[in-house]
Amino acid sequence: MNIKQLRESKLMSRYRLAKEMGVAYQTVTFWEEGRYKPNAENVKKLEEIFGLPDVKTVLPIKTVSSTTK
């Protein structure tokens, strides 16, 4: 399953998801097209919106984390 399939299963438009996420419509489009991946904060928002305990187990999302030593 991907973000588009999950969104459509909830009968949600890209505009509505973008508004609920607090991001631009184009951002949702880019996620769905695989051009960009949501950051950790947006992954948490996706989990809340779609009622998933860990969206990464449903969606093929890898977020970039930065660590310094």
C-alpha positions, 0 to 999 in steps of 0.5 A: 500500500502507498500513500495514494492508496491509503488516502483513496481508501479513506475517500480523501482528496489530496487537498484535504490531506494536505490541509489536515497535514499542514503542507502544500498540495504539491507536497502530497503529490510529490509523496505519492509520486515518490519524488519526496518522502515525508519527514519524521514529523509528517509520518507522525501526522499520517499515523494520526490522520489514518489511525495507524500505530506505525505508518511505516509498517503499512507504507514503504516510508524511510525517513532520513534521520541525522545523527552527530557523533 
